[in-house]
């Protein structure tokens, strides 16, 4: 999911080395079989390069509900894809504690510094995916969808969605703000029921749209 046209070549080389160490015949042409998927987040490529070079980076990051972005200085450790969204696993300067940043919330350019980043753990990516999956397992929203609508099709077919006896859908999520943005795009095809924070987030977004467009 992560490379094409030479991107992440260092990761490709490491994968080939591991295959050979296990006695599996592998050659460079295997790299050409990488999935043809391009990363859409502008921060992906510079972060990937910084991970390979073990460089500390700086970027502006805006959390939901904040008017301004905050400058972050981190050791980038891994890029992981969960539910179709890219996340950066990193340790902030002066700490080894891991934090996960959603790439879509990085504002502007990623700046590489001359400082050396800390070494990533061997299971950095898999540990982050497991943590995100655990968050998703604990967080559920209840929504109503218009039968036969695009919202009904897409939300019902999510792997973690459960259809309840009353026809409503129980949708798992890792980030409430991201889910609110997704539901907003469906317009009148979906109504949020629970949790209250999701209902409030959707109302706030609808009010902002109404104000912007009269």
C-alpha positions in Angstrom: 0.0 0.0 0.0 2.9 2.3 0.6 5.2 2.5 -2.4 5.3 3.1 -6.2 7.8 4.4 -8.7 10.7 3.9 -6.4 9.1 5.3 -3.2 10.1 3.5 0.0 13.0 1.8 -1.9 14.8 1.4 1.4 11.8 -0.5 2.8 11.8 -2.7 -0.3 15.5 -3.5 0.1 15.0 -4.5 3.7 12.1 -6.7 2.7 14.2 -8.5 0.1 17.0 -8.9 2.6 14.7 -10.5 5.1 13.3 -12.9 2.4 16.8 -14.0 1.5 17.7 -14.5 5.1 14.8 -16.9 5.4 16.0 -18.9 2.3 13.4 -17.5 0.0 14.6 -16.8 -3.5 14.0 -13.1 -4.2 15.4 -10.7 -6.7 15.1 -7.0 -7.4 12.3 -7.3 -10.0 10.0 -8.3 -7.1 9.9 -4.5 -6.3 8.0 -4.0 -9.5 5.1 -6.0 -8.1 4.4 -3.4 -5.4 0.7 -2.2 -5.3 0.0 0.7 -7.5 -1.4 2.9 -4.7 -0.2 6.5 -4.3 -0.2 8.2 -0.9 -2.4 11.3 -1.1 -1.2 13.1 2.0 1.5 15.6 1.1 3.4 14.8 4.3 3.8 11.1 3.4 6.9 11.3 1.2 9.0 13.7 3.4 8.1 11.7 6.5 9.0 8.4 4.8 12.4 9.8 3.8 13.0 11.1 7.3 12.2 7.7 8.8 14.8 6.1 6.4 17.4 8.7 7.2 16.6 8.7 11.0 16.1 12.4 11.0 14.1 14.5 13.5 11.3 16.5 11.7 9.2 19.5 12.5 5.7 20.2 11.3 2.6 22.2 12.3 -0.3 20.0 13.5 -3.9 21.1 14.0 -6.1 19.1 16.4 -9.9 19.1 16.0 -11.5 22.2 17.6 -8.3 24.2 17.6 -8.2 27.4 15.5 -4.4 27.4 15.1 -1.9 24.6 14.4 0.9 23.8 16.9 4.5 23.2 15.9 5.7 19.7 16.7 9.3 18.4 16.7 9.4 14.6 16.6 11.4 11.5 15.8 9.4 9.8 13.0 9.3 6.1 13.6 6.7 4.5 11.3 3.9 5.2 8.8 0.8 3.0 9.2 -2.4 2.8 7.3 -5.6 2.1 9.3 -9.1 2.3 7.9 -7.7 3.9 4.8 -6.0 6.8 6.6 -2.2 7.3 7.1 -0.8 7.8 10.6 2.6 8.7 11.8 4.0 7.0 14.8 6.6 9.3 16.5 8.3 10.3 19.7 8.3 13.9 20.6 11.6 15.6 21.3 13.1 14.6 24.7 10.7 11.6 25.1 10.5 8.0 24.0 6.7 7.9 24.6 4.9 7.1 21.3 2.3 9.3 19.8 0.2 8.8 16.7 -0.4 11.7 14.3 -3.0 11.7 11.6 -1.3 12.9 8.4 -4.3 14.8 7.2 -3.9 17.1 10.2 -0.4 18.1 9.3 -0.5 21.7 8.1 2.0 22.9 5.5 5.4 21.4 4.8 7.3 18.9 6.9 10.8 20.2 7.7 13.7 17.8 8.2 16.3 18.8 10.7 20.0 17.8 11.2 19.2 16.1 14.6 19.2 12.3 14.7 16.0 10.6 15.5 15.7 7.7 18.0 15.7 4.2 16.7 12.3 2.6 16.0 11.4 -0.7 17.7 11.2 -3.7 15.5 7.4 -3.9 15.9 6.7 -0.2 15.7 4.1 -0.4 12.9 2.3 -3.5 14.1 2.1 -2.1 17.7 0.6 1.1 16.4 -2.0 -0.8 14.3 -2.9 -2.9 17.3 -3.4 0.2 19.4 -5.6 1.8 16.8 -7.7 -1.4 16.5 -8.1 -1.4 20.3 -9.4 2.2 20.2 -11.8 1.3 17.4 -13.1 -1.7 19.4 -14.0 0.5 22.3 -15.6 3.4 20.4 -19.0 2.9 18.8 -21.4 5.3 17.2 -25.1 4.7 16.4 -26.5 6.2 13.2 -29.7 6.0 11.2 -29.4 5.8 7.4 -31.8 6.2 4.6 -32.5 2.7 3.1 -30.9 2.2 -0.3 -28.8 5.3 0.0 -25.0 5.7 -0.6 -24.7 6.2 3.2 -26.5 2.9 3.9 -24.3 1.0 1.4 -21.0 2.4 2.5 -21.5 2.4 6.3 -23.2 -1.0 6.4 -20.4 -2.6 4.4 -17.6 -1.4 6.8 -16.0 -4.5 8.3 -16.7 -3.4 11.9 -20.3 -2.2 11.4 -23.2 -4.1 13.1 -26.8 -3.7 12.1 -29.0 -3.5 15.1 -32.5 -4.9 15.5 -34.1 -1.5 15.1 -32.4 -1.0 11.8 -29.8 1.5 13.1 -26.1 0.9 12.5 -23.4 0.6 15.1 -20.3 2.1 13.5 -16.9 1.7 15.1 -14.4 4.5 14.9 -10.9 5.6 16.1 -11.4 9.4 15.7 -14.7 11.1 16.4 -13.8 14.2 14.4 -12.9 12.2 11.4 -16.2 10.2 11.7 -18.2 13.4 11.9 -16.5 14.7 8.7 -17.4 11.4 7.0 -21.0 11.5 8.1 -21.4 15.1 7.1 -20.5 14.2 3.5 -23.6 12.0 3.3 -25.9 15.0 4.0 -29.5 14.0 4.8 -28.8 10.3 4.2 -27.5 9.8 7.7 -28.5 10.9 11.2 -26.3 10.6 14.2 -27.9 9.2 17.4 -25.0 8.4 19.7 -22.7 9.4 21.3 -23.8 12.9 22.2 -20.4 14.3 21.3 -20.8 13.0 17.7 -24.3 14.6 17.5 -22.9 17.9 18.7 -20.0 17.7 16.3 -22.3 17.2 13.3 -24.6 20.0 14.4 -21.6 22.3 14.7 -20.4 21.4 11.2 -23.9 21.9 9.8 -24.2 25.3 11.4 -20.8 26.3 10.0 -21.9 25.3 6.5 -25.2 27.1 6.8 -23.4 30.3 8.0 -20.9 30.0 5.1 -23.6 29.6 2.4 -26.4 31.7 3.8 
